[in-house]
Amino acid sequence: MRYLGYIFLFLLVISCKETGERSEMVNTSIEKNTVSVMEKKKRLEERGFQTFDYVDEATKDTILMQQYFMAFLKRGSNKSLSEAELDSLQALHLAHLGRMYEMGYADISGPFGDNGEIRGITIYNVPTQEMADSLANLDPMVKAGRLTIEIHPWWAAKGFHLR
């Protein structure tokens, strides 16, 4: 998405015939981007989120970093469920994760591909670790003791996506 912005800006610059017009349009575009980052930061901080600015040395772009919370879903101690109970619990677990995503509390969830102690992750987009912990502990798999939760603060650039 960022590259589309650069392409648009480049096309905008070369389409201007006068040097003064080019410079004015570039400055206006940069100001809009800066204001946009500042507005995002202000809105996040008003809602209790932790943020900081990072300046990319190569592009000189200001990147807004936001604190998220990564929940590691670890193997729990309850191994005494029947297959039917486990299937039902899995459906409830997936429904819970879907609700967290739909409500905007979780940005991504998924299992790991091995059969290790850590079964999967959920990245919570909430202002505090306490809130992430509370939401993660509402998971039916956690309530049943099939999973336990370990949560860590995690920083990522706001608006960047997985590739």
C-alpha positions as CSV (number, residue, x, y, z in Angstrom):
1,M,0.0,0.0,0.0
2,R,2.9,2.4,0.8
3,Y,4.4,1.7,-2.6
4,L,1.1,2.7,-4.3
5,G,1.4,6.0,-2.5
6,Y,4.9,6.6,-3.8
7,I,3.8,5.7,-7.3
8,F,0.8,8.1,-7.0
9,L,3.1,10.8,-5.7
10,F,5.6,10.3,-8.5
11,L,2.9,10.5,-11.2
12,L,1.5,13.6,-9.5
13,V,4.9,15.2,-9.5
14,I,5.8,14.5,-13.1
15,S,2.3,15.5,-14.3
16,C,2.8,19.1,-13.0
17,K,4.3,21.4,-15.7
18,E,5.6,24.2,-13.4
19,T,8.4,23.6,-10.9
20,G,6.6,25.7,-8.3
21,E,3.5,23.5,-8.7
22,R,5.5,20.4,-8.2
23,S,7.1,21.6,-5.1
24,E,3.8,22.9,-3.6
25,M,2.0,19.6,-4.3
26,V,4.9,17.5,-2.8
27,N,4.9,19.6,0.3
28,T,1.1,19.4,0.6
29,S,1.2,15.6,0.2
30,I,4.0,15.3,2.9
31,E,2.0,17.5,5.3
32,K,-1.1,15.4,4.8
33,N,0.9,12.2,5.6
34,T,2.4,13.8,8.7
35,V,-1.0,15.1,9.9
36,S,-2.4,11.7,9.3
37,V,0.2,10.0,11.4
38,M,-0.2,12.6,14.2
39,E,-4.0,12.2,14.1
40,K,-3.7,8.4,14.3
41,K,-1.3,8.7,17.2
42,K,-3.6,11.1,19.1
43,R,-6.7,8.9,18.6
44,L,-4.8,5.8,19.8
45,E,-3.3,7.6,22.8
46,E,-6.7,9.0,23.8
47,R,-8.0,5.4,23.9
48,G,-5.1,4.3,26.1
49,F,-2.8,2.7,23.6
50,Q,1.0,3.0,23.9
51,T,2.7,4.4,20.7
52,F,6.0,5.9,19.5
53,D,7.3,7.3,16.3
54,Y,10.0,5.7,14.3
55,V,11.8,7.5,11.4
56,D,12.8,5.2,8.6
57,E,16.4,6.3,7.7
58,A,16.1,5.3,4.0
59,T,12.8,7.0,3.2
60,K,12.6,9.6,6.1
61,D,9.0,8.5,6.6
62,T,7.6,8.7,10.1
63,I,6.2,5.3,11.0
64,L,3.8,5.0,13.9
65,M,4.6,2.1,16.2
66,Q,1.8,0.7,18.4
67,Q,2.0,-1.7,21.3
68,Y,-0.1,-4.9,20.7
69,F,-0.2,-8.0,22.9
70,M,0.8,-11.4,21.7
71,A,-0.9,-14.2,23.5
72,F,0.8,-17.6,23.2
73,L,-1.8,-20.4,23.6
74,K,0.1,-23.2,25.3
75,R,-0.8,-26.8,26.0
76,G,-3.0,-27.1,29.1
77,S,-3.1,-29.8,31.7
78,N,-6.6,-31.1,31.0
79,K,-6.2,-34.1,28.7
80,S,-9.3,-36.1,29.8
81,L,-11.8,-35.0,27.2
82,S,-13.5,-37.3,24.8
83,E,-13.2,-36.7,21.1
84,A,-16.8,-35.5,20.9
85,E,-16.1,-33.0,23.8
86,L,-12.9,-31.9,22.2
87,D,-14.7,-31.3,18.8
88,S,-17.4,-29.2,20.5
89,L,-14.8,-27.3,22.5
90,Q,-12.8,-26.6,19.3
91,A,-15.9,-25.2,17.6
92,L,-16.4,-22.9,20.6
93,H,-12.7,-21.9,20.6
94,L,-12.9,-20.9,16.9
95,A,-16.1,-19.0,17.5
96,H,-14.5,-17.1,20.4
97,L,-11.5,-16.2,18.2
98,G,-13.8,-15.1,15.4
99,R,-15.7,-12.8,17.8
100,M,-12.5,-11.3,19.0
101,Y,-11.6,-10.5,15.4
102,E,-15.0,-9.2,14.5
103,M,-15.1,-7.0,17.5
104,G,-11.7,-5.5,16.7
105,Y,-10.0,-6.9,19.7
106,A,-7.7,-9.4,17.9
107,D,-6.0,-8.8,14.6
108,I,-4.7,-12.3,13.8
109,S,-4.9,-15.8,15.3
110,G,-3.6,-19.1,14.2
111,P,-2.1,-22.4,15.3
112,F,1.5,-23.5,14.9
113,G,2.3,-26.2,12.4
114,D,4.2,-28.4,14.8
115,N,2.9,-30.4,17.8
116,G,4.9,-28.4,20.4
117,E,4.0,-26.9,23.7
118,I,2.9,-23.6,22.2
119,R,-0.2,-24.4,20.2
120,G,-0.9,-21.0,18.6
121,I,-1.0,-17.3,18.9
122,T,-3.5,-14.4,19.0
123,I,-2.4,-10.8,18.6
124,Y,-4.7,-8.6,20.6
125,N,-5.2,-4.9,19.5
126,V,-6.2,-3.6,22.9
127,P,-4.7,-0.8,25.1
128,T,-3.6,-2.9,28.1
129,Q,-2.1,-6.3,28.9
130,E,-4.8,-6.8,31.5
131,M,-7.5,-6.4,28.8
132,A,-5.7,-8.9,26.5
133,D,-5.4,-11.3,29.4
134,S,-9.0,-11.0,30.3
135,L,-10.2,-11.6,26.7
136,A,-7.8,-14.5,26.2
137,N,-9.0,-16.2,29.4
138,L,-12.6,-16.0,28.0
139,D,-11.6,-18.6,25.4
140,P,-13.5,-21.9,26.1
141,M,-10.3,-23.9,25.6
142,V,-8.6,-21.9,28.3
143,K,-11.7,-22.2,30.6
144,A,-11.7,-26.0,30.1
145,G,-7.9,-26.2,30.9
146,R,-7.0,-27.5,27.4
147,L,-4.9,-24.3,26.8
148,T,-3.1,-21.8,29.0
149,I,-2.2,-18.3,28.1
150,E,1.1,-16.4,28.2
151,I,0.9,-12.8,27.0
152,H,3.8,-10.4,26.0
153,P,3.7,-6.8,24.8
154,W,4.7,-6.6,21.1
155,W,5.4,-3.6,19.0
156,A,4.5,-3.3,15.3
157,A,4.1,-0.5,12.7
158,K,0.5,0.7,12.6
159,G,-1.2,-0.2,9.3
160,F,1.5,-2.5,8.0
161,H,0.3,-5.9,6.8
162,L,1.6,-9.4,6.6
163,R,3.1,-10.3,3.2
